[in-house]
Amino acid sequence: MKNTPIDKNLIDDVIKEFHISDFSKATIREVKEIASRAEAESGVEFIKMEMGVPGLPPSKIGVEAEIKALRNNIASLYPNINGLSDLKEEASRFIKAFINVDLKPEGCVPVTGSMQGTFASFLTCSQCDEKKDTILFIDPGFPVQKQQLVVMGQKYITFDVYEFRGAKLKDKLESYLKNGNISAIIYSNPNNPSWICLKEEELRTIGELATKYDVVVLEDLAYFAMDFRKDLSQPFKPPYQPTVAHYTDYYVLLISGSKAFSYAGQRIGVSCISDKLYQRSYPGLTKRYGGGTFGTVFIHRILYALSSGTSHSAQYAMAAMLKAANDGKYNFLNEVRVYGKRAEKLKKIFLNHGFHLVYDKDLDEPIADGFYFTIGYPGMSSGELAKELMYYGVSAISLETTGSNQQGLRACTSFIQDHQYTELEKRMKIFEENHPRI
Ligand SMILES: Cc1ncc(COP(=O)(O)O)c(C=O)c1O
C-alpha cells in the first residue's frame, strides 16, 4: 500500500489501544474516538462520516419560542404529563398536513426524543399480552433500539430486508408473525442506515399482516419527509410522507425534532398513538396496572415512571416549529435539503473510484440522496473496508452493527464540509490505485 494519507502503523497502533480485534463490530463511538486520536496524532483532517448527528444550526423558530417560554418562567413548573396542549394540537395537525392521516391530539404525546418514544413503546407493547414477548425489527436499523431491548431484558428478532423487498416481503414477515410471539414490528422510513424508503405496496403488506396477526406497528419517522426525490414539504397537499397508518389501525408514529428540525440537543419528539390503539385495553396491561388503555398506560404509567414528562421549554419549541410548518410559514425541509446535495456529490466520488452502493434501489427506483448512504468495495468485507478507509482519513461504520447481512459501510453526510470533496476525491484516487479490481 503506497502513499496512504495517514501512516498505516499509526492507525494500527491506535486501533490496538482500543482492543478491537474485529473492526466490523466497532461501535460509532469507538470509530469516532479512533478517528479523533488519529487526526490529532497525524495532523491530517479526517472526513468524518460515522456519526448520525445533525450538522446544521437548529430551527430559529424553535429557539425563539423556547427562549420566550423560559422568560415566562415555565422552567419552574412540571410539564403536564400528557403534554402541552398546543403541542398535542399541532402534532395532530402536522400528521394531517404532511401524512394525510387523522389522529386525535390526545394520542400525540411529547417524549424526550424518539429514543424515549421507542423505549416506552417497546415496554408498553411487551406488556400487552404475555404470549407476545418479542419485537420484530425490519433491518437494517438503528443499533440503539436493540440496546434498549437489551437494557429492559426483552427479546427481539430481526431480518435484513435487502433480499425481501416488494412482493417478497409478505412471506418473510408472515414466517415470523405466524409464530404468535411478536408484539410489535419496528422499522425506520426513510431508513437509517441504508436510506431505502419502503414503497406503498410494502407498507400495505406490513399493515395488513399487522392487522391479521394483531401486532402493533412502530413506524420510526426520525427522517420525516426527507425522501428528497419528492417534494413532501407542502402542508395539506400531496404528495405526503408514506405511512403504514393507511393500512392498519394499531400503530405508533414516532416523530423526532432531531433531524428534520435540527433540534437533537433539546431531546424532543412526539409519539403519536393511533386513536384505536390509544383506546384499546389489553389483558396484560389490566393485570399489571389494574386497568388503563394502551394510551393511558403509555403516558400515566410508563412515561411517568421514566421521566415524568418532557422538558417544558422544548415542548414550546416543538409546538412552534410544527405550527409554522402546518401554517405554511416555515418550509422545514428547505433547511435540511443540503444533506441530499452532499450525498449526491459524495456518492459520485465513491462510485468513480470503484465503490458501489450497497442498498441502491427502492424496487426499480434508485434510492434518494439524503442523510445516509451505504458503500461497498469489491472483495472487501465490512470490517476490512472500515479499517482500510481509516488509512485514508475517512471514517464510517460497518453495516454489521446495524443488523445488515451485506458487506459495506454506512456513510453519513451531516458533518461534511465544502472543502472536503476535493480532498476525498484525491484520497479515493489513491485508494483505487492501491486496490485494483480484478
Ligand atoms: C432511525 C432513528 N430513530 C431514532 C433516532 C433518535 O431520535 P431522537 O433524537 O429523536 O431520539 C435516530 C437518531 O439517529 C434514528 O436514526
The ligand as an SDF file (V2000), in Angstrom:
LIG
                    3D

 16 16  0  0  0  0  0  0  0  0999 V2000
  -33.8560    5.7230   12.9600 C   0  0  0  0  0  0  0  0  0  0  0  0
  -33.6780    6.6230   14.1380 C   0  0  0  0  0  0  0  0  0  0  0  0
  -34.6000    6.6400   15.1040 N   0  0  0  0  0  0  0  0  0  0  0  0
  -34.4760    7.4370   16.1690 C   0  0  0  0  0  0  0  0  0  0  0  0
  -33.3860    8.2640   16.3140 C   0  0  0  0  0  0  0  0  0  0  0  0
  -33.2740    9.0940   17.5510 C   0  0  0  0  0  0  0  0  0  0  0  0
  -34.0770   10.2010   17.5020 O   0  0  0  0  0  0  0  0  0  0  0  0
  -34.1780   11.1990   18.7370 P   0  0  0  0  0  0  0  0  0  0  0  0
  -33.0240   12.1260   18.6720 O   0  0  0  0  0  0  0  0  0  0  0  0
  -35.4950   11.9080   18.4960 O   0  0  0  0  0  0  0  0  0  0  0  0
  -34.2070   10.4170   19.9890 O   0  0  0  0  0  0  0  0  0  0  0  0
  -32.4040    8.2890   15.3490 C   0  0  0  0  0  0  0  0  0  0  0  0
  -31.2110    9.1390   15.5090 C   0  0  0  0  0  0  0  0  0  0  0  0
  -30.1800    8.9710   14.9100 O   0  0  0  0  0  0  0  0  0  0  0  0
  -32.5410    7.4450   14.2310 C   0  0  0  0  0  0  0  0  0  0  0  0
  -31.6160    7.3860   13.2730 O   0  0  0  0  0  0  0  0  0  0  0  0
  1  2  1  0
  2  3  1  0
  2 15  2  0
  3  4  2  0
  4  5  1  0
  5  6  1  0
  5 12  2  0
  6  7  1  0
  7  8  1  0
  8  9  2  0
  8 10  1  0
  8 11  1  0
 12 13  1  0
 12 15  1  0
 13 14  2  0
 15 16  1  0
M  END
$$$$
